[in-house]
Amino acid sequence: MTRRSEEISPPRLAGRGADGRPGPTVAGSTRRRRWHRIVVPIGLVVLLLVVTWIAQAVDQPDRDDPGFLSSVNSDDDGGSRLAAQLRARGVAIQRTTSTRRALSLAPHDGFTLFVPAPALVHPLYLPLLVDPAERARVVLVDPSQRVLDDADMPLTAADRRLAARTVPTAADGRPCALPEVRAAGPAAALRQRYTDAPGLSYRADRCYDGGLARSRWRGNDVVVVGASDPFRNDRIDEAGNTALAAGLLSAHNLVIWLDLDGPEPPPPYHPDGELGPWSPMPGEPTPFDAGDPNGQRGNGSGEDEEPRPSQRANPPDQPNPLWDAFPPWFWALLVQLAVAVLLAMLWRARRLGPPVTEPLPVTVASAETVFGRGRLYQQARAYGPTADTLRAATLHRLLPAFNLPPDTGPDEVAGAVAARTGWSRADAYHLLYGPAPTTNQELLDLARALDVLSGLLAHPPTDPPRYDRPVEGEAR
């Protein structure tokens, strides 16, 4: 079978393709292997980084989720344990879900305003939020650069880590100026590092290698902490997190806990179209109303009165919040990835057109081809297609011996074979055109009989075989 397969598919010169041109060389294979050695390690490193980034994103809580650092949330990302620590120290907690209400409930002095998610506060409220009253402390958890800019804070958000790190209290080789921080000791406060704003001579008090900064810009006491870990239920017991969080919030006997469930809507507008969220409207108290005999702001009931629909005016068009939802580097990276994908598509794209004949990429011996195809047929138990291929190859050899055209009918071919071999017409017809075998043994018997018949009558064909499958290397 191997000898006859070689006659059907003549062997080619080693190292040359079907058209006689030089085929693949050892140098080309070496270059491909060298390319794989470079790409595979880089791909593994990129995969490791992506998996690490995804695991870190899953591990870190989402500050936009309702209940994040809420005083009534007992989940891992809640702040109920911190609230219990404050109550144990005799600190009263006033929880509110509105910035306007928080400023209305705030006394004139001597309180702490805790803002766990400053990114959810509407930008128009931020300047008032960081300057609520005299002798007040404002604690902002992990504010972004946008929050710092909108609040007019003399700080800049510098490099950011994947996860919070426990560090000593000192920063830039100088001890921390806050006594509650020094009493707490090392804590997991370094994830976002803060530095002084460029172009200003003002210098803030920095601790934990820049993970905490205290600013007295314009006389108010604003503390920014670059990680939420010291305040969360699942991390509050680590290192000095409990002492740090409770110490920062217990500077006064009252904590107003701003617990926002989502992005805050814009403040109301006056009918004249001018922004005046704290300009007094009919029936609405002002945040700095000194006429309250109880020293409290608001309407005395603790509830904030919303203006009637007739008192509102249409606010100006707001920018698309999607642009502010991600940092600028995310959009730049997205554009670069899109350009890279487009270039890769153009590089790998093929010219549209009719099929063309191409040389085989490698030289394969005919025996290997027959053996490989036979294995595929054997695994698929394709007895019928295998028998059709063997019979077609036998007829391709027999018809030139009888000087018969390729379209000769089965009866005429069977008669010619019977006349030359002495077999009966029925046996010859059954051998060349009979039913397909159903077992492996029947297929072997058919192959042996066809091989005997070919050896008796056939001579080498003058043209390439044309049967159920095209020749390898030829376009379909």
N, C-alpha and C positions, 0 to 999 in steps of 0.2 A: 504493500500500500504506500510505503514511503517513496519507493522508486517512481511509481506512477504519479504521485502528488507532485514530485519534483518536475515531471514532464509537463504537467498542467501549469504549474507556476515555476518557471525556470529561475534558478538562483541568480541573484544579482551580485555584482562586484562589491566586496566589503568596502564600506565607507562612501558609497555612492547611492544616490536616490534613483527613482524610477526613470528620470529623464537624463541620467548620466552625470548630473551635477554633484559636487561633493556634498556629502551628508554631514550630520553632526560630528564634531570632533571632540577629542578628549579635553581640549582647552575650554570649549563651550560648556561641557558638563561640569568642569571644575569651577567655572565662573558661576554657574547656577548654584552649585553646592556652597560656594563662598557667599553668595547672596542670601541663601537660606540661613547660614550661620549668623549673619548680621541681623536679619529680619526676625527670626524666631526669638532670640533673647529680648530684643526690643519689644516685640509683641507681648511676651510674658510679663515684662516690667509694666507695660501699659495696662495689661489686664489686671495685674496686682494692684496698681494704683486706682483703677476704676472700682475694683471690688472693695478696696479700703475706703474710698470716698463714699460708696453706697452704704457700707456698713456704718460709717461715721454719721451719714445723713439720717439713717434709720435710728441710730442710738441717740442723737441729739433731739430734744423736743422741739416742736414747732411753736414759735411764739405767737403765731396767728390762731392757734387752736383755742377754743373757748375753755376756760378753766386753767390756763397756763399761769402758774404762780398765784392762783386764787386762794384767798384766805379760807375758803370753804371747800376746797378741793383736796381730798385725801389721797389722790393718785400719786404716782411717782413724780409727775411734773407739777404737782400742786404746791401750795404754800401753807397748808393747815398746820404743819408741825412748827413752822416759824411763828404763825399766829399764836399757837399755844405757848411758845417760849416768851413772846411779848406779854401775853396776859399774865404769865407767871411772874413777870417783873413789874406788874402793876400798870402796864401801858394799855390804854383804851384804844380800840380799833374801830374806825368808822369806815365801812366798806361802801363804795359807790361805783356805779357803772357808767358815769358820765363825767367828763371833764368840767363842764359848766357847773354841775352839781357839786363836784369836789371843791371847786373854787368858791362856790357859794357857802358851803358848809365850813370852810376853813376859818378859824378865829384870826384875830389880828396878829398874833405872835404866839410862839411857843408850841409848835406842832411840827410833825414830819409828814411830808407828802411822798408816798411810795408809789412809783410808777414802774410796774414790772415789764410792760411792753410799750415803751415810748413810741415805737414805730406805728402803733395803731392810733395814736393821738393825731387829730387833724392838725396840719401845719399851722393853721391860724391860731390855735390854742397854745402852741409851744412857747412863744415869748412870755405869755402870762403864767404858764405852768412852772417855769423855772424861776419866777419872781413873784410868788403868791402873796407874800407879806413880810413884815420885819421879823427877825429872829426865828425864821422857819428854815427847815432843812428839806431839801428835795433829793431823793435817791432815785436815780435812773439806772435801770438794768440793761446793759449791753446796747447803748444807743448807737445808731449808725451815724455816718458822716452827714447824711441828710438831716437827721434830727438835730445834730449839733449846729449845723448851719441855720436851720429854721429857728432854732432857739437862741441864736446869736451867742453861742458859747465859745470861749477862747481856747478850744481844744480841737485836736485833729485825730481822727481814727487812723492809726498806723497799721502795721502788719497784724494778721489774724491767724490764729492757730486752728488746727482741725478739732482739737478738744482742749478743755480747760486744764491748766497745769497748776500744781501746788508749788508755790514759791514763797520765799521769805518776804518780810514786810518792806524791806529796803528797796529803793529805786535809784538808779544812777549813782550808787555808792553812798547815798545819804539816807539816814533813818527817816521813817515816816513821821509826819507831823501830827497825825490823828491819834489821840490816846486810845480810842477804842480799837484801832487797828493794831497798835503795838500790844495791847492786852490780848488780842485774839491770836497773834502769832501767825505762822504759815497757814495759808488757806488757798483753795482752788479758785483764785480770782483772775488768773491770767489766761484769757483766750483772745480777747481783743485788747490791743495795747493802745494807749492814748498818749499823745505828746502835745506840747504847747503849740498853739497856732502860729504859723510863721508871720513875720511882720509886726508882731506885737511884743511890747516889752513886758507884758504881764506873764507871770509864771505861776502855774497852779501847783498845789501840793500833790505829789505823785507817790504812790505806794505799789507794792507787789510788782516791781519792775515795769510799772506803767499800766498794770491791769486795773488799778483804781486811781482816780484823780478827784481831788476836791478843789472846787473853784469858788472864790469869793468875788467873782466878777460882778461889779455894780452893787456890792454889799450883800448879796444873797449867798447862801451856803448850799451849793449843789454838788452832790457826790455822784460820780458815774462809776459803775462797776462793770468791767468787761467780760463778765461771765455770769450765767444764771445759777451755776452749781451751788454756791453758798446758800441760796434761798430755796432750793428744791427739796422736796421730801426725801428723794432717793440719795441725795448727796450731802444733806445738811449735817450728818454725823461725822463726816470725814474731816480729818485734820482740825483746823480752827474755824470751819465754816459756820458752826452754830454761834460761836462767840462773835464772829465778824458780822453776820447778818443781824443778830439781835442787838449788837452794840451800835450799829449804824442806825437802826430804826428806833432805838430806845433813848435817843438824845433828848426827847421831850415825852411828856405823858400822854400825848395823843398822836395816833398814826391814822392818817386818811389814806386808805388803800384803794387806789384807782384800779378797778378790775374791769377792763374792757373785754367784751365778748368778740369784737371784730373791729375792722377799720371804722373810725368814728366819722359820722356825717359832718358836713360843714356847719358852721354856726349860722344862726338866723341872720337875716338882713333886714334893714329898715326899708320902709316904703320908698325912701328917696334913692335907694340903690347903693348907698354907701355902706361899706363894711363897718359895723359897730357892734361886735358881739357883746361888749360890756357897756355900751351906752344904754342908759336906762330907757326902757320902753314902758308903756302904760301897764302897771300891775306887776312889773318885773323888778326884783331887787338888784342892786349893783354889788359886785364883789368887794368893793371897798367902802361899803356903807357903814359909817361910824355912828349912825344914829340908833343902831340896835342896842337897846338897853342891856341885853343879855350878853353882849360881846360876841354874838354869832352872826354869821352872814346868811342871807337867804330870807325866806318868809317865816322862819321860826318853826316850821313843821318838819324841816329836814328834806322836803320835796321841792324840786325845782319846777317852777311854773313855766310851761312852754308858751310862747306867744301864739295868739290866735291866728288862723290862716290869713285873715285880712291884714295882719301886721307884717306878713312876710313878703318879700319881693324875690323875684327870680335871681339867683346868684349868677355870676359870670360863669362862662363855660370852663369846666375843670379839665385839666390835661388827662390823657389816658392813664389810669392807674397802673396799667400793665408795664409801662416804661419805668415806673418807680418801684415795681415789685422786685426787680432784679438789679444787681449792680451793673455799672457800665461794662466791666470786663466780661460779663456773661454775654452781652450782646456782641461784643467784639469777637469773642470765641465762637459764637454761633455763626457769625458771618464768615470767619475763617474756615470753619468746618464745612459750611455750604460751598465755599469756593473750592476747597480740597475735594469734596465729593464730585463737584461738577468737572474738575480737571481729570479726576480718575475715570469718570464716565466717558469723557472725550478721548482719553488715552486708551481705554479698553474697547471703545466702540469700533465696529467693523463697517467697512464700506458696503452699502446696500447695492445689490446687483445680482446677476445670474451666477449660479455655481460655476466654479472653475476647477480644472484639474490641478492638483497639487501633488508634489512628490511625497512619498511616505516619510514620516519623520524619522523612522528607524528601519533597519534592514532585519527582517525576520525570516528565518529558515522555513521552508515549506513544511518540513516535518513538525516543527514547533506549531505552525499554524493549524495543521491537521490535528495534532494532539490536543491543542487548546480548544478547538471547536468541538472535538469529540467529547472532551470532558464536559463542556457546557451542555451538549445534547444528552450526555449520560445523566447529569444532575437533573435535567428537566424531564427525563424519560421521554424524549421526543423521538420515538421510534418511527413515526410516520415521516416527519421532515427529513430524518437521516436517510431513510430508504429512498425518498424522492431525490435527494442529492446524489446518492450512489447510482441510481438508475439513470439520472440525467447525464452524469459523467460517462457511464458506460455507453449510452446511446451516442454521445458525442464522439466516441472512439469507433463505434461500429458503423455508423452511417457512411463515413468515407470509404470503409472497406467494401461496402455494397454499392458504391456510387449512387447513393440515394440522397435526395435533398433533405434539409432539416425538417421540412413540414410533412414528411412521409407519414401516412397513417399507421396506427398500431398493427392492424391486420397484415399489411404488406411487410412491415418490419419483422413480425413474427414468422411470416412465411419464408422470408429470406434467411433468417437464422435457422429455421428448421431444415431448409434445403442444404445449407452449408455444414450443419453439425449432425444431421440425422436425428435430431430431437423431434418430438411431436410439436405440432403448431401450438397445441394447448399449453405444453410445458414452457415453450419459449415465450408465449404471451403472458403466462402466469409469472414468469421470472422478471420480465421487463415492465409489465403493466398491471401486475396483480395487486391484491389488497395489501395494505400496510401491515407490517408485523406488529404483534401486540406484546411480545416478550423480548428480552435481551437475547435469548438463544435463537429465536426466529430471525432477529436482525443479523446475528453472526452468520447463520446459515445462508441468508440472502447475500451478504457481503462476500462470502467464500464462492458462491455460485457465480456471481457477477464477475469476480476476479478471474475465475477459470474461463468464463466466456470471453472476457477481454483479452486474455492471453492467447486464446485460440484464433481469434478473428481480427482483432483491432490492429491498427498501425497508428503511429503518431499523427495527431491532427495538424492541419496546416494553419488554423486560425485559433485564437484564444477561445476557451469555452464560454458559452453564454447559457446559463441556466438560472436557477431561482435567485441567485444573489450576484451582485456585481463584483468584479475583480477588485481586490484591495488596492487603494490608491486612486481609483477611478471615481469621478463625480457621479452622483446619482442623477 
